[in-house]
Amino acid sequence: MSTGTSIRLRPYEVALLRGGPRAALTVAVVALHLRGAVEAGRPGRLRTSEASSEAAGQAPPPQAAPASAAFPGSCVFP
């Protein structure tokens, strides 16, 4: 029954399939926070972190497509 082919899903893809666009966006934001790229701002807002501002001249590490590209219009938190 198994063909030996496996599909490797990224965390935000699993979240999209399991919980929809909002869950996928949450996973993407958590990933950015864990990388140190964003930090909490005012309620419902994010801001770039000091670490990401200092590294602005360096090439970013490889990453998945931005959540905003996959889910247009969904990057606004209520």
All heavy atoms as a GROMACS GRO file, in nm:
protein
  551
    1MET      N    1   0.082  -0.118   0.000
    1MET     CA    2   0.000   0.000   0.000
    1MET      C    3   0.087   0.125   0.000
    1MET      O    4   0.050   0.225  -0.057
    1MET     CB    5  -0.092  -0.003   0.121
    1MET     CG    6  -0.188   0.110   0.126
    1MET     SD    7  -0.328   0.056   0.221
    1MET     CE    8  -0.448   0.164   0.154
    2SER      N    9   0.202   0.121   0.064
    2SER     CA   10   0.291   0.236   0.066
    2SER      C   11   0.380   0.234  -0.057
    2SER      O   12   0.435   0.132  -0.094
    2SER     CB   13   0.376   0.232   0.193
    2SER     OG   14   0.469   0.337   0.190
    3THR      N   15   0.397   0.350  -0.119
    3THR     CA   16   0.481   0.360  -0.238
    3THR      C   17   0.623   0.399  -0.203
    3THR      O   18   0.707   0.408  -0.291
    3THR     CB   19   0.424   0.465  -0.335
    3THR    OG1   20   0.424   0.593  -0.270
    3THR    CG2   21   0.284   0.429  -0.379
    4GLY      N   22   0.651   0.425  -0.076
    4GLY     CA   23   0.784   0.464  -0.035
    4GLY      C   24   0.811   0.613  -0.052
    4GLY      O   25   0.918   0.661  -0.022
    5THR      N   26   0.713   0.687  -0.100
    5THR     CA   27   0.729   0.830  -0.117
    5THR      C   28   0.679   0.900   0.008
    5THR      O   29   0.571   0.872   0.057
    5THR     CB   30   0.646   0.880  -0.237
    5THR    OG1   31   0.686   0.808  -0.352
    5THR    CG2   32   0.667   1.028  -0.260
    6SER      N   33   0.761   0.990   0.060
    6SER     CA   34   0.716   1.067   0.176
    6SER      C   35   0.718   1.215   0.141
    6SER      O   36   0.801   1.261   0.064
    6SER     CB   37   0.806   1.040   0.297
    6SER     OG   38   0.936   1.085   0.270
    7ILE      N   39   0.625   1.284   0.199
    7ILE     CA   40   0.615   1.428   0.178
    7ILE      C   41   0.652   1.495   0.309
    7ILE      O   42   0.595   1.464   0.414
    7ILE     CB   43   0.473   1.469   0.135
    7ILE    CG1   44   0.439   1.404   0.002
    7ILE    CG2   45   0.460   1.620   0.127
    7ILE    CD1   46   0.297   1.425  -0.043
    8ARG      N   47   0.746   1.586   0.303
    8ARG     CA   48   0.790   1.658   0.422
    8ARG      C   49   0.722   1.795   0.425
    8ARG      O   50   0.748   1.881   0.341
    8ARG     CB   51   0.941   1.675   0.417
    8ARG     CG   52   0.999   1.743   0.534
    8ARG     CD   53   1.030   1.642   0.641
    8ARG     NE   54   1.101   1.712   0.747
    8ARG     CZ   55   1.091   1.679   0.872
    8ARG    NH1   56   1.018   1.576   0.907
    8ARG    NH2   57   1.155   1.746   0.962
    9LEU      N   58   0.630   1.812   0.518
    9LEU     CA   59   0.558   1.938   0.531
    9LEU      C   60   0.628   2.030   0.630
    9LEU      O   61   0.683   1.985   0.729
    9LEU     CB   62   0.415   1.914   0.578
    9LEU     CG   63   0.324   1.835   0.485
    9LEU    CD1   64   0.190   1.810   0.551
    9LEU    CD2   65   0.306   1.908   0.354
   10ARG      N   66   0.624   2.158   0.601
   10ARG     CA   67   0.679   2.258   0.693
   10ARG      C   68   0.576   2.282   0.803
   10ARG      O   69   0.456   2.258   0.784
   10ARG     CB   70   0.708   2.386   0.618
   10ARG     CG   71   0.821   2.369   0.519
   10ARG     CD   72   0.856   2.502   0.454
   10ARG     NE   73   0.972   2.486   0.371
   10ARG     CZ   74   0.968   2.483   0.238
   10ARG    NH1   75   0.854   2.496   0.175
   10ARG    NH2   76   1.079   2.469   0.169
   11PRO      N   77   0.621   2.330   0.919
   11PRO     CA   78   0.527   2.350   1.031
   11PRO      C   79   0.405   2.435   0.995
   11PRO      O   80   0.293   2.404   1.035
   11PRO     CB   81   0.612   2.417   1.138
   11PRO     CG   82   0.750   2.369   1.110
   11PRO     CD   83   0.759   2.358   0.960
   12TYR      N   84   0.425   2.544   0.919
   12TYR     CA   85   0.310   2.629   0.887
   12TYR      C   86   0.215   2.558   0.791
   12TYR      O   87   0.095   2.586   0.790
   12TYR     CB   88   0.353   2.766   0.834
   12TYR     CG   89   0.421   2.764   0.699
   12TYR    CD1   90   0.347   2.773   0.583
   12TYR    CD2   91   0.559   2.754   0.689
   12TYR    CE1   92   0.408   2.771   0.459
   12TYR    CE2   93   0.621   2.752   0.566
   12TYR     CZ   94   0.545   2.760   0.451
   12TYR     OH   95   0.606   2.758   0.328
   13GLU      N   96   0.264   2.464   0.710
   13GLU     CA   97   0.176   2.387   0.621
   13GLU      C   98   0.089   2.291   0.701
   13GLU      O   99  -0.030   2.275   0.673
   13GLU     CB  100   0.260   2.311   0.518
   13GLU     CG  101   0.330   2.401   0.419
   13GLU     CD  102   0.428   2.328   0.329
   13GLU    OE1  103   0.498   2.236   0.376
   13GLU    OE2  104   0.433   2.364   0.211
   14VAL      N  105   0.149   2.229   0.801
   14VAL     CA  106   0.071   2.140   0.889
   14VAL      C  107  -0.035   2.222   0.962
   14VAL      O  108  -0.151   2.180   0.971
   14VAL     CB  109   0.164   2.068   0.990
   14VAL    CG1  110   0.082   1.989   1.091
   14VAL    CG2  111   0.261   1.977   0.917
   15ALA      N  112   0.004   2.339   1.012
   15ALA     CA  113  -0.092   2.424   1.082
   15ALA      C  114  -0.206   2.466   0.990
   15ALA      O  115  -0.321   2.471   1.032
   15ALA     CB  116  -0.021   2.547   1.139
   16LEU      N  117  -0.174   2.497   0.864
   16LEU     CA  118  -0.277   2.536   0.768
   16LEU      C  119  -0.377   2.422   0.747
   16LEU      O  120  -0.498   2.443   0.749
   16LEU     CB  121  -0.215   2.576   0.635
   16LEU     CG  122  -0.313   2.609   0.523
   16LEU    CD1  123  -0.396   2.732   0.560
   16LEU    CD2  124  -0.240   2.632   0.393
   17LEU      N  125  -0.324   2.302   0.731
   17LEU     CA  126  -0.413   2.187   0.708
   17LEU      C  127  -0.496   2.154   0.832
   17LEU      O  128  -0.611   2.115   0.822
   17LEU     CB  129  -0.331   2.065   0.667
   17LEU     CG  130  -0.264   2.075   0.530
   17LEU    CD1  131  -0.169   1.958   0.509
   17LEU    CD2  132  -0.367   2.082   0.420
   18ARG      N  133  -0.437   2.170   0.948
   18ARG     CA  134  -0.506   2.132   1.071
   18ARG      C  135  -0.596   2.242   1.126
   18ARG      O  136  -0.705   2.215   1.173
   18ARG     CB  137  -0.405   2.091   1.177
   18ARG     CG  138  -0.466   2.048   1.306
   18ARG     CD  139  -0.375   1.954   1.381
   18ARG     NE  140  -0.418   1.933   1.518
   18ARG     CZ  141  -0.519   1.856   1.554
   18ARG    NH1  142  -0.591   1.795   1.462
   18ARG    NH2  143  -0.550   1.841   1.680
   19GLY      N  144  -0.549   2.367   1.120
   19GLY     CA  145  -0.623   2.473   1.186
   19GLY      C  146  -0.662   2.590   1.099
   19GLY      O  147  -0.721   2.686   1.148
   20GLY      N  148  -0.624   2.588   0.972
   20GLY     CA  149  -0.662   2.696   0.882
   20GLY      C  150  -0.560   2.808   0.878
   20GLY      O  151  -0.453   2.801   0.938
   21PRO      N  152  -0.593   2.916   0.805
   21PRO     CA  153  -0.499   3.026   0.784
   21PRO      C  154  -0.453   3.095   0.913
   21PRO      O  155  -0.338   3.131   0.927
   21PRO     CB  156  -0.575   3.125   0.697
   21PRO     CG  157  -0.687   3.050   0.638
   21PRO     CD  158  -0.716   2.935   0.730
   22ARG      N  159  -0.541   3.109   1.009
   22ARG     CA  160  -0.502   3.176   1.134
   22ARG      C  161  -0.398   3.094   1.209
   22ARG      O  162  -0.302   3.149   1.263
   22ARG     CB  163  -0.624   3.201   1.221
   22ARG     CG  164  -0.595   3.286   1.341
   22ARG     CD  165  -0.724   3.319   1.418
   22ARG     NE  166  -0.694   3.402   1.530
   22ARG     CZ  167  -0.708   3.532   1.534
   22ARG    NH1  168  -0.753   3.595   1.428
   22ARG    NH2  169  -0.679   3.602   1.641
   23ALA      N  170  -0.414   2.962   1.213
   23ALA     CA  171  -0.316   2.875   1.279
   23ALA      C  172  -0.182   2.881   1.206
   23ALA      O  173  -0.076   2.884   1.270
   23ALA     CB  174  -0.368   2.732   1.285
   24ALA      N  175  -0.184   2.882   1.074
   24ALA     CA  176  -0.060   2.890   0.996
   24ALA      C  177   0.011   3.022   1.022
   24ALA      O  178   0.135   3.025   1.036
   24ALA     CB  179  -0.090   2.874   0.847
   25LEU      N  180  -0.063   3.129   1.032
   25LEU     CA  181  -0.003   3.258   1.061
   25LEU      C  182   0.057   3.261   1.201
   25LEU      O  183   0.167   3.314   1.221
   25LEU     CB  184  -0.108   3.369   1.046
   25LEU     CG  185  -0.057   3.510   1.067
   25LEU    CD1  186   0.049   3.544   0.962
   25LEU    CD2  187  -0.170   3.608   1.060
   26THR      N  188  -0.011   3.201   1.296
   26THR     CA  189   0.042   3.193   1.432
   26THR      C  190   0.175   3.119   1.434
   26THR      O  191   0.271   3.164   1.497
   26THR     CB  192  -0.060   3.124   1.525
   26THR    OG1  193  -0.180   3.200   1.526
   26THR    CG2  194  -0.006   3.111   1.667
   27VAL      N  195   0.183   3.007   1.364
   27VAL     CA  196   0.306   2.930   1.358
   27VAL      C  197   0.417   3.011   1.291
   27VAL      O  198   0.532   3.011   1.337
   27VAL     CB  199   0.284   2.796   1.284
   27VAL    CG1  200   0.415   2.726   1.254
   27VAL    CG2  201   0.194   2.705   1.367
   28ALA      N  202   0.385   3.083   1.185
   28ALA     CA  203   0.485   3.165   1.118
   28ALA      C  204   0.537   3.276   1.209
   28ALA      O  205   0.657   3.303   1.213
   28ALA     CB  206   0.426   3.224   0.989
   29VAL      N  207   0.449   3.339   1.285
   29VAL     CA  208   0.490   3.446   1.376
   29VAL      C  209   0.576   3.390   1.489
   29VAL      O  210   0.678   3.449   1.526
   29VAL     CB  211   0.367   3.521   1.432
   29VAL    CG1  212   0.404   3.612   1.548
   29VAL    CG2  213   0.300   3.601   1.322
   30VAL      N  214   0.540   3.275   1.542
   30VAL     CA  215   0.621   3.211   1.646
   30VAL      C  216   0.760   3.179   1.593
   30VAL      O  217   0.860   3.200   1.660
   30VAL     CB  218   0.551   3.086   1.702
   30VAL    CG1  219   0.645   3.005   1.789
   30VAL    CG2  220   0.427   3.125   1.781
   31ALA      N  221   0.768   3.130   1.470
   31ALA     CA  222   0.897   3.099   1.409
   31ALA      C  223   0.982   3.226   1.397
   31ALA      O  224   1.102   3.224   1.425
   31ALA     CB  225   0.878   3.034   1.272
   32LEU      N  226   0.923   3.337   1.356
   32LEU     CA  227   0.996   3.464   1.348
   32LEU      C  228   1.042   3.508   1.486
   32LEU      O  229   1.154   3.556   1.503
   32LEU     CB  230   0.908   3.572   1.285
   32LEU     CG  231   0.883   3.560   1.136
   32LEU    CD1  232   0.777   3.662   1.092
   32LEU    CD2  233   1.012   3.580   1.058
   33HIS      N  234   0.958   3.491   1.586
   33HIS     CA  235   0.996   3.528   1.723
   33HIS      C  236   1.111   3.441   1.774
   33HIS      O  237   1.205   3.493   1.834
   33HIS     CB  238   0.875   3.516   1.816
   33HIS     CG  239   0.907   3.544   1.959
   33HIS    ND1  240   0.937   3.670   2.004
   33HIS    CD2  241   0.916   3.462   2.066
   33HIS    CE1  242   0.962   3.664   2.135
   33HIS    NE2  243   0.950   3.539   2.173
   34LEU      N  244   1.105   3.312   1.748
   34LEU     CA  245   1.211   3.222   1.792
   34LEU      C  246   1.344   3.252   1.723
   34LEU      O  247   1.451   3.231   1.780
   34LEU     CB  248   1.172   3.076   1.769
   34LEU     CG  249   1.058   3.024   1.858
   34LEU    CD1  250   1.020   2.883   1.817
   34LEU    CD2  251   1.098   3.030   2.005
   35ARG      N  252   1.338   3.303   1.600
   35ARG     CA  253   1.460   3.343   1.528
   35ARG      C  254   1.512   3.477   1.575
   35ARG      O  255   1.620   3.519   1.538
   35ARG     CB  256   1.433   3.350   1.377
   35ARG     CG  257   1.421   3.215   1.312
   35ARG     CD  258   1.394   3.224   1.164
   35ARG     NE  259   1.462   3.335   1.101
   35ARG     CZ  260   1.420   3.395   0.991
   35ARG    NH1  261   1.309   3.356   0.933
   35ARG    NH2  262   1.488   3.494   0.938
   36GLY      N  263   1.432   3.548   1.655
   36GLY     CA  264   1.472   3.678   1.704
   36GLY      C  265   1.444   3.791   1.608
   36GLY      O  266   1.496   3.900   1.623
   37ALA      N  267   1.362   3.766   1.508
   37ALA     CA  268   1.334   3.867   1.407
   37ALA      C  269   1.227   3.967   1.451
   37ALA      O  270   1.226   4.081   1.407
   37ALA     CB  271   1.290   3.801   1.276
   38VAL      N  272   1.135   3.924   1.536
   38VAL     CA  273   1.028   4.012   1.584
   38VAL      C  274   1.010   3.997   1.734
   38VAL      O  275   1.052   3.898   1.793
   38VAL     CB  276   0.892   3.982   1.514
   38VAL    CG1  277   0.899   4.008   1.366
   38VAL    CG2  278   0.845   3.842   1.541
   39GLU      N  279   0.949   4.097   1.792
   39GLU     CA  280   0.913   4.090   1.934
   39GLU      C  281   0.777   4.156   1.951
   39GLU      O  282   0.727   4.220   1.858
   39GLU     CB  283   1.018   4.158   2.021
   39GLU     CG  284   1.046   4.301   1.985
   39GLU     CD  285   1.167   4.357   2.059
   39GLU    OE1  286   1.261   4.283   2.090
   39GLU    OE2  287   1.164   4.479   2.084
   40ALA      N  288   0.718   4.137   2.067
   40ALA     CA  289   0.585   4.191   2.092
   40ALA      C  290   0.588   4.343   2.096
   40ALA      O  291   0.680   4.402   2.152
   40ALA     CB  292   0.530   4.135   2.222
   41GLY      N  293   0.487   4.402   2.037
   41GLY     CA  294   0.469   4.546   2.043
   41GLY      C  295   0.344   4.576   2.124
   41GLY      O  296   0.313   4.505   2.220
   42ARG      N  297   0.271   4.678   2.081
   42ARG     CA  298   0.142   4.706   2.145
   42ARG      C  299   0.050   4.586   2.124
   42ARG      O  300   0.074   4.504   2.036
   42ARG     CB  301   0.081   4.831   2.085
   42ARG     CG  302   0.163   4.956   2.112
   42ARG     CD  303   0.095   5.077   2.054
   42ARG     NE  304   0.057   5.051   1.915
   42ARG     CZ  305   0.037   5.143   1.824
   42ARG    NH1  306   0.048   5.268   1.855
   42ARG    NH2  307   0.004   5.112   1.702
   43PRO      N  308  -0.056   4.575   2.201
   43PRO     CA  309  -0.146   4.460   2.184
   43PRO      C  310  -0.189   4.442   2.038
   43PRO      O  311  -0.232   4.537   1.972
   43PRO     CB  312  -0.266   4.496   2.272
   43PRO     CG  313  -0.207   4.582   2.379
   43PRO     CD  314  -0.100   4.662   2.310
   44GLY      N  315  -0.170   4.321   1.988
   44GLY     CA  316  -0.207   4.290   1.850
   44GLY      C  317  -0.105   4.332   1.747
   44GLY      O  318  -0.130   4.322   1.628
   45ARG      N  319   0.012   4.379   1.790
   45ARG     CA  320   0.114   4.428   1.697
   45ARG      C  321   0.249   4.360   1.722
   45ARG      O  322   0.278   4.316   1.831
   45ARG     CB  323   0.136   4.580   1.714
   45ARG     CG  324   0.014   4.664   1.700
   45ARG     CD  325  -0.023   4.674   1.556
   45ARG     NE  326  -0.146   4.751   1.542
   45ARG     CZ  327  -0.169   4.830   1.443
   45ARG    NH1  328  -0.081   4.847   1.349
   45ARG    NH2  329  -0.283   4.894   1.436
   46LEU      N  330   0.329   4.354   1.617
   46LEU     CA  331   0.466   4.305   1.625
   46LEU      C  332   0.560   4.416   1.582
   46LEU      O  333   0.520   4.505   1.508
   46LEU     CB  334   0.486   4.185   1.531
   46LEU     CG  335   0.408   4.060   1.562
   46LEU    CD1  336   0.426   3.960   1.450
   46LEU    CD2  337   0.451   4.001   1.693
   47ARG      N  338   0.684   4.407   1.624
   47ARG     CA  339   0.785   4.500   1.576
   47ARG      C  340   0.914   4.423   1.557
   47ARG      O  341   0.935   4.318   1.617
   47ARG     CB  342   0.804   4.617   1.672
   47ARG     CG  343   0.856   4.575   1.807
   47ARG     CD  344   0.880   4.697   1.895
   47ARG     NE  345   0.928   4.652   2.023
   47ARG     CZ  346   0.884   4.693   2.138
   47ARG    NH1  347   0.787   4.782   2.143
   47ARG    NH2  348   0.935   4.648   2.249
   48THR      N  349   0.999   4.475   1.471
   48THR     CA  350   1.127   4.409   1.450
   48THR      C  351   1.208   4.422   1.577
   48THR      O  352   1.199   4.520   1.650
   48THR     CB  353   1.204   4.471   1.332
   48THR    OG1  354   1.225   4.609   1.357
   48THR    CG2  355   1.131   4.450   1.202
   49SER      N  356   1.289   4.322   1.605
   49SER     CA  357   1.368   4.322   1.726
   49SER      C  358   1.500   4.395   1.703
   49SER      O  359   1.540   4.420   1.590
   49SER     CB  360   1.394   4.179   1.773
   49SER     OG  361   1.478   4.115   1.682
   50GLU      N  362   1.567   4.427   1.811
   50GLU     CA  363   1.699   4.492   1.803
   50GLU      C  364   1.796   4.403   1.727
   50GLU      O  365   1.875   4.451   1.648
   50GLU     CB  366   1.751   4.521   1.943
   50GLU     CG  367   1.672   4.625   2.019
   50GLU     CD  368   1.686   4.763   1.959
   50GLU    OE1  369   1.796   4.796   1.910
   50GLU    OE2  370   1.588   4.838   1.962
   51ALA      N  371   1.791   4.273   1.752
   51ALA     CA  372   1.884   4.180   1.687
   51ALA      C  373   1.864   4.182   1.536
   51ALA      O  374   1.961   4.179   1.460
   51ALA     CB  375   1.864   4.038   1.740
   52SER      N  376   1.740   4.189   1.490
   52SER     CA  377   1.717   4.190   1.345
   52SER      C  378   1.759   4.323   1.285
   52SER      O  379   1.802   4.329   1.170
   52SER     CB  380   1.572   4.159   1.312
   52SER     OG  381   1.487   4.263   1.354
   53SER      N  382   1.749   4.431   1.361
   53SER     CA  383   1.791   4.561   1.311
   53SER      C  384   1.943   4.566   1.295
   53SER      O  385   1.994   4.623   1.200
   53SER     CB  386   1.747   4.672   1.407
   53SER     OG  387   1.608   4.675   1.416
   54GLU      N  388   2.017   4.505   1.388
   54GLU     CA  389   2.162   4.503   1.381
   54GLU      C  390   2.211   4.417   1.266
   54GLU      O  391   2.314   4.444   1.206
   54GLU     CB  392   2.220   4.451   1.513
   54GLU     CG  393   2.195   4.545   1.629
   54GLU     CD  394   2.231   4.482   1.763
   54GLU    OE1  395   2.275   4.366   1.764
   54GLU    OE2  396   2.213   4.550   1.865
   55ALA      N  397   2.138   4.312   1.234
   55ALA     CA  398   2.179   4.220   1.129
   55ALA      C  399   2.120   4.258   0.994
   55ALA      O  400   2.123   4.179   0.900
   55ALA     CB  401   2.138   4.078   1.166
   56ALA      N  402   2.069   4.379   0.981
   56ALA     CA  403   2.002   4.419   0.857
   56ALA      C  404   2.093   4.415   0.736
   56ALA      O  405   2.049   4.391   0.625
   56ALA     CB  406   1.943   4.559   0.872
   57GLY      N  407   2.222   4.434   0.756
   57GLY     CA  408   2.315   4.432   0.645
   57GLY      C  409   2.354   4.292   0.601
   57GLY      O  410   2.414   4.272   0.496
   58GLN      N  411   2.320   4.192   0.680
   58GLN     CA  412   2.356   4.053   0.649
   58GLN      C  413   2.242   3.985   0.575
   58GLN      O  414   2.126   4.021   0.590
   58GLN     CB  415   2.386   3.976   0.777
   58GLN     CG  416   2.500   4.035   0.856
   58GLN     CD  417   2.518   3.963   0.989
   58GLN    OE1  418   2.444   3.874   1.022
   58GLN    NE2  419   2.618   4.005   1.065
   59ALA      N  420   2.278   3.885   0.496
   59ALA     CA  421   2.177   3.806   0.426
   59ALA      C  422   2.097   3.724   0.526
   59ALA      O  423   2.156   3.665   0.617
   59ALA     CB  424   2.243   3.714   0.324
   60PRO      N  425   1.965   3.721   0.514
   60PRO     CA  426   1.885   3.642   0.607
   60PRO      C  427   1.905   3.493   0.584
   60PRO      O  428   1.938   3.451   0.474
   60PRO     CB  429   1.741   3.684   0.574
   60PRO     CG  430   1.747   3.731   0.434
   60PRO     CD  431   1.884   3.788   0.413
   61PRO      N  432   1.885   3.412   0.688
   61PRO     CA  433   1.896   3.268   0.669
   61PRO      C  434   1.784   3.217   0.580
   61PRO      O  435   1.680   3.281   0.568
   61PRO     CB  436   1.883   3.212   0.811
   61PRO     CG  437   1.814   3.318   0.888
   61PRO     CD  438   1.849   3.448   0.823
   62PRO      N  439   1.804   3.102   0.513
   62PRO     CA  440   1.698   3.049   0.428
   62PRO      C  441   1.573   3.020   0.509
   62PRO      O  442   1.581   2.976   0.622
   62PRO     CB  443   1.756   2.919   0.372
   62PRO     CG  444   1.891   2.905   0.428
   62PRO     CD  445   1.920   3.019   0.518
   63GLN      N  446   1.459   3.047   0.451
   63GLN     CA  447   1.333   3.025   0.521
   63GLN      C  448   1.223   2.996   0.422
   63GLN      O  449   1.240   3.009   0.302
   63GLN     CB  450   1.297   3.146   0.605
   63GLN     CG  451   1.276   3.272   0.522
   63GLN     CD  452   1.247   3.392   0.611
   63GLN    OE1  453   1.260   3.385   0.730
   63GLN    NE2  454   1.207   3.501   0.551
   64ALA      N  455   1.111   2.960   0.474
   64ALA     CA  456   0.995   2.931   0.391
   64ALA      C  457   0.937   3.062   0.339
   64ALA      O  458   0.971   3.170   0.384
   64ALA     CB  459   0.891   2.857   0.474
   65ALA      N  460   0.846   3.052   0.244
   65ALA     CA  461   0.780   3.170   0.190
   65ALA      C  462   0.708   3.243   0.302
   65ALA      O  463   0.656   3.181   0.395
   65ALA     CB  464   0.680   3.128   0.083
   66PRO      N  465   0.705   3.376   0.299
   66PRO     CA  466   0.637   3.451   0.405
   66PRO      C  467   0.489   3.416   0.412
   66PRO      O  468   0.425   3.388   0.310
   66PRO     CB  469   0.656   3.596   0.365
   66PRO     CG  470   0.736   3.598   0.242
   66PRO     CD  471   0.761   3.458   0.197
   67ALA      N  472   0.437   3.416   0.532
   67ALA     CA  473   0.296   3.384   0.551
   67ALA      C  474   0.207   3.482   0.477
   67ALA      O  475   0.101   3.445   0.428
   67ALA     CB  476   0.262   3.384   0.699
   68SER      N  477   0.250   3.607   0.466
   68SER     CA  478   0.167   3.706   0.398
   68SER      C  479   0.150   3.672   0.250
   68SER      O  480   0.049   3.706   0.190
   68SER     CB  481   0.227   3.845   0.413
   68SER     OG  482   0.357   3.848   0.359
   69ALA      N  483   0.247   3.603   0.190
   69ALA     CA  484   0.234   3.564   0.050
   69ALA      C  485   0.133   3.450   0.036
   69ALA      O  486   0.057   3.444  -0.060
   69ALA     CB  487   0.369   3.521  -0.006
   70ALA      N  488   0.134   3.360   0.133
   70ALA     CA  489   0.043   3.246   0.128
   70ALA      C  490  -0.099   3.282   0.167
   70ALA      O  491  -0.194   3.222   0.121
   70ALA     CB  492   0.095   3.134   0.218
   71PHE      N  493  -0.111   3.383   0.257
   71PHE     CA  494  -0.242   3.419   0.309
   71PHE      C  495  -0.262   3.570   0.301
   71PHE      O  496  -0.257   3.640   0.401
   71PHE     CB  497  -0.255   3.373   0.454
   71PHE     CG  498  -0.209   3.234   0.476
   71PHE    CD1  499  -0.089   3.208   0.540
   71PHE    CD2  500  -0.282   3.128   0.428
   71PHE    CE1  501  -0.045   3.078   0.558
   71PHE    CE2  502  -0.238   2.999   0.445
   71PHE     CZ  503  -0.120   2.974   0.511
   72PRO      N  504  -0.282   3.625   0.181
   72PRO     CA  505  -0.296   3.770   0.169
   72PRO      C  506  -0.413   3.822   0.252
   72PRO      O  507  -0.518   3.762   0.258
   72PRO     CB  508  -0.320   3.792   0.019
   72PRO     CG  509  -0.337   3.659  -0.043
   72PRO     CD  510  -0.300   3.555   0.057
   73GLY      N  511  -0.388   3.933   0.320
   73GLY     CA  512  -0.492   3.996   0.399
   73GLY      C  513  -0.512   3.935   0.535
   73GLY      O  514  -0.595   3.981   0.612
   74SER      N  515  -0.434   3.831   0.570
   74SER     CA  516  -0.456   3.766   0.698
   74SER      C  517  -0.354   3.807   0.804
   74SER      O  518  -0.351   3.750   0.910
   74SER     CB  519  -0.452   3.615   0.681
   74SER     OG  520  -0.324   3.574   0.640
   75CYS      N  521  -0.269   3.905   0.775
   75CYS     CA  522  -0.165   3.943   0.870
   75CYS      C  523  -0.209   4.052   0.965
   75CYS      O  524  -0.128   4.122   1.022
   75CYS     CB  525  -0.039   3.988   0.793
   75CYS     SG  526   0.040   3.851   0.712
   76VAL      N  527  -0.337   4.068   0.985
   76VAL     CA  528  -0.387   4.166   1.078
   76VAL      C  529  -0.452   4.091   1.193
   76VAL      O  530  -0.538   4.008   1.174
   76VAL     CB  531  -0.493   4.257   1.009
   76VAL    CG1  532  -0.552   4.353   1.109
   76VAL    CG2  533  -0.431   4.329   0.892
   77PHE      N  534  -0.402   4.119   1.312
   77PHE     CA  535  -0.459   4.056   1.431
   77PHE      C  536  -0.568   4.144   1.489
   77PHE      O  537  -0.550   4.264   1.498
   77PHE     CB  538  -0.351   4.033   1.537
   77PHE     CG  539  -0.252   3.929   1.499
   77PHE    CD1  540  -0.127   3.966   1.453
   77PHE    CD2  541  -0.283   3.796   1.507
   77PHE    CE1  542  -0.034   3.871   1.418
   77PHE    CE2  543  -0.190   3.699   1.471
   77PHE     CZ  544  -0.066   3.737   1.426
   78PRO      N  545  -0.679   4.082   1.528
   78PRO     CA  546  -0.787   4.163   1.588
   78PRO      C  547  -0.751   4.211   1.726
   78PRO      O  548  -0.668   4.164   1.791
   78PRO     CB  549  -0.906   4.068   1.592
   78PRO     CG  550  -0.851   3.931   1.580
   78PRO     CD  551  -0.716   3.944   1.516
   0.00000   0.00000   0.00000
